[in-house]
Amino acid sequence: MEFEASTGFKRLVLLTIVFIYLVILAGGIVRSTGSGMGCPDWPKCFGQWVPPTHISQLPINYKEKFKVGHRIIADFNAFKTWVEYTNRLLGVLVGILVFAVFIASVPYFKSSPAITYLSGGVFFLTGFQGWIGAKVVSSHLAQHMITIHMLIALVIVALVLLLFHKVSEHKDETKSVQGQIILVLAVLTLGQVLLGTQIRQEIDTIAIRYNDQHRELWIQELGSNLIIHRIIAGIIVVLNTAYTLFVIKKAGLEATISKLMVAILVVFVAEYISGISMVRLEIPYLIQPVHLLLASTVFGLQIYAWLLARPQKQINREGSLAIH
């Protein structure tokens, strides 16, 4: 039986992708503003479902009562509390959307069980991500936990993009494009994002040491990770440029895959510029989450380009299976 998803289901999956990226942006804002411990407990915030807006709404011994492990929490900051809580609310909304996608996929089980299985897997992984988020807080923002949290977020992005690809129609216009190369570029981007989380942790440590002052000194305090990060970024820009030109030559500028590769290159250049801006402008608060969002967007676009470039299975006129 031929599978064809409804327009409503496709839009629901697309909306889910948009909100996943909003959560990634919100997570970047949480880190850039140092709001990760704005809510020291989970899933509530200071023991409340609606966080406090003023210290008077907390018990006198709140720093002792809500300590994380054996660490006394910092002074209450309403801004940081609500930044973190907004991030959590967006995460909950993504969870609801993912669950809705799973429920909406059930009617397609007979015609395309892979759609239902994939939707269920995304729902399970999103729940696991929520649990990891709680562990990030309870570990007092341990570096390895933040990296795992980011990795899972990007895996979820890749899986939802795979789901969207499966329910969308695509023209067969990528026969001459090597999808494996695009996948290698995506893996390089993934490594860059994860290395970026390590650098971000170094910045957090430096910020504490300088009491969030003298930002002009932070860059020189960073170790070899920043040098490696910048070198790899330059390599990826060159590789993406070269392969984009190759794809355009082979598939033609009007092909979807060509347009997607151009979009990847444009976003990557913007991401590269934002990285340079952070170094030159003393790591401004606003550019940090934008840098992360752009890098995550490049990864998502690369994954989708790889999906478009993969050989597609089709049934020929004689009824046998053909690979194109």
Secondary structure, DSSP 8 states (H G I E B T S, - for coil): ------HHHHHHHHHHHHHHHHHHHHHHHHHHTT-TTSS-SSSSBTTBSS--SSGGGS-TTHHHHT-BTTB------HHHHHHHHHHHHHHHHHHHHHHHHHHHHGGGTTT-HHHHHHHHHHHHHHHHHHHHHHHHHHTTS-HHHHHHHHHHHHHHHHHHHHHHHHTS---S--TTS-HHHHHHHHHHHHHHHHHHHHHHHHHHHHHHHTTT--GGGHHHH--HHHHHHHHHHHHHHHHHHHHHHHHHHHH-TTSHHHHHHHHHHHHHHHHHHHHHHHHHTT--TTHHHHHHHHHHHHHHHHHHHHHHHS--EEE-TTS-EEE-
